[in-house]
Amino acid sequence: MAPHPGIETESIKEQARKDLLNLLEGVRGKKNLVIEKSLAGPVGLFVKFSTLQDYGVDKVFFVENDNLDSSQKNVVFLASGEKASQCIAIAGQIKRLQQNSSVDHDFSIIWVSRRTLVSDRVLEEAGVLGDIAVEVLPLYFVPLDQDVLSLAYDDPFGDLYLRKDPTSIFLAAQALMPIQHKYGLFPRIIGKGDNAKRLMELLLRMRSEAAAEESAATSRLGMMPSSSIESLIIIDREVDMVTPLLTQLTYEGLIDEMFGIKNNQAEIDTSIIGQAAGQQPKGQSGTPQQQSLKRKIQLDSSDKLYAQLRDANFAIVGPLLNKVARRLAGEYESRHGAKSTSELREFVSKLPGYQAEQQSLKTHTSLTEGALKYTQSDTFDRVLGIQQNLVSGSDPTAQHDAIEELIARDIPLTTILRLLCLESTISGGIRPKDLDNFKRLILHAYGYQHLLTLHNLEKMGLLVARTAANPFYIPVGGGSGASESKFTNYSALRKQLRLVVDEVNEQDPNDIAYVYSGYAPLSVRLVQTIVQKQHLLSIARGPSAADAPATSSSSQGFTPFESALQSVKGATFNRQQKSDSEAALKARHMLTGSGKEKTVV
């Protein structure tokens, strides 16, 4: 979710920080904090350990490690009550301390997002519910950056598409409701996909429930269309499974491919980026050090250099770094030209900034060198070639020999599965005898424990056998209506939405296709059909189509791309929300002003 500057992401972070610290402050005295591993990263985004210490936290343990000690009387658990396994683990640790410790502990549990029936039932059956003080931390969206909000929920994809657990949809609706309370109703909710439609319906239901619970006066003033938000666009991930299967070619994307980025941090081997500033290098201490050490680096907009590089195609990162290096060298050498004490004092005041930027340049230069080795490998070229052939519409069977060769080379299984799932998703499945052959090769090469992996991919519809005789036949829902397509027809969408762009300007990009060096993500194209109609018309139908009279960005929904939407899987919706009180709406426009720039979230 990419909010407009009018949506104050910093206030969301500050509110989450305040809520957590207030709950910790409610537990008097020193305390041990036991936190779920998947929550440690999101919590670390808005509160530091030093701050937790100021509020009485002595030690921090992970629930999964089961190593809680009895060093403090007060024990506070911070976890999600959605998963029964976490509730069982917490109940077991409480019982162990009660039985084995000589200290009479006071236990508290802070459930993140909500308190569930599952958590109460597990604790009650364990016989510890009456011994625990239970609180709730209403943590939903966590700001990853100034323009990115992420739901604080672990593995929503697996829960929703594999285990068919709709909890993430409910929590997303819960996270969006406070935004509506603060800024007003989303005037229009537009989207594509069955799960996206469920989220829209849930938002409407929650709005009705909120209006019924509030007093008449509060409801009239608090639930009116926003004057600063134009619309909410919801795209179901299932609509575009191809994009996450492709190799990311931006600087940030390649770092994520190689090392993984989680909660704005990446763990990089010190052999690539070196020791942290001030850390003792290898071989200079009295004790032997491990040969492979990991170092965490922060990757967000607080690093100005990273903010410039993150969205650039990797092909131009080297020249950008060279340009920054020359600028820093020139600015640093300018100290020799200082002729007065005031000029010298000004240079000294800027010196910490130069040093920080120099350290950032060193880090990103080292990362770029590591990424270059990765991208210049023969395996990378082969994988990228297969991907680009598949998305461009080439015969998928022509890629099978190359995939079999990669299996014989014993490259990581995830790479092989991504290629097979990519072919299956684009082509409406893999020819049955070819799919059976690939499954056999995978089990022989990587082990029979991956039978479950293959089963799960099939269950999610990512790796399936093609049933139609035509190798490129992908049925589109007919009887259920155009808005209820059951498959995504990439063959038609390549032309209708110009998913493949032959000429890409990587230096000065003017289209999203530069991110994948020629492929435009379908999910982004769907958003462009709403907010960038003229641009999409110009590249999909030619400049003459773009010369047509401009239409309002989102008030017309997907117009004039309805025919393309028929080829995309899932329901299509365009719902307008209106205030129950027109007088209240006029009053709000008078107070807040309706001429300000609006945003789409």
Secondary structure as UniProt FT lines:
FT   TURN            5..6
FT   HELIX           9..25
FT   STRAND          31..35
FT   HELIX           37..44
FT   TURN            45..46
FT   HELIX           49..54
FT   TURN            55..56
FT   STRAND          57..62
FT   HELIX           63..65
FT   STRAND          74..80
FT   TURN            81..82
FT   HELIX           84..100
FT   STRAND          106..112
FT   HELIX           117..125
FT   TURN            126..127
FT   HELIX           129..131
FT   STRAND          132..137
FT   STRAND          141..145
FT   TURN            146..147
FT   STRAND          148..151
FT   HELIX           156..157
FT   HELIX           158..162
FT   HELIX           167..183
FT   STRAND          188..192
FT   HELIX           194..213
FT   HELIX           216..222
FT   STRAND          229..235
FT   HELIX           237..239
FT   HELIX           243..245
FT   HELIX           251..258
FT   TURN            263..264
FT   STRAND          265..269
FT   HELIX           270..273
FT   TURN            277..278
FT   TURN            282..283
FT   STRAND          294..298
FT   TURN            301..302
FT   HELIX           304..309
FT   TURN            310..311
FT   HELIX           314..316
FT   HELIX           317..333
FT   HELIX           334..337
FT   HELIX           341..375
FT   HELIX           378..391
FT   TURN            392..393
FT   HELIX           396..399
FT   HELIX           400..408
FT   TURN            409..410
FT   HELIX           413..427
FT   HELIX           432..446
FT   HELIX           448..450
FT   HELIX           451..459
FT   TURN            460..461
FT   TURN            471..472
FT   TURN            479..480
FT   HELIX           482..484
FT   HELIX           490..496
FT   TURN            497..498
FT   HELIX           512..516
FT   HELIX           522..531
FT   HELIX           533..540
FT   HELIX           543..546
FT   TURN            553..560
FT   HELIX           562..565
FT   TURN            566..567
FT   STRAND          572..576
FT   HELIX           582..592
FT   STRAND          599..600
//
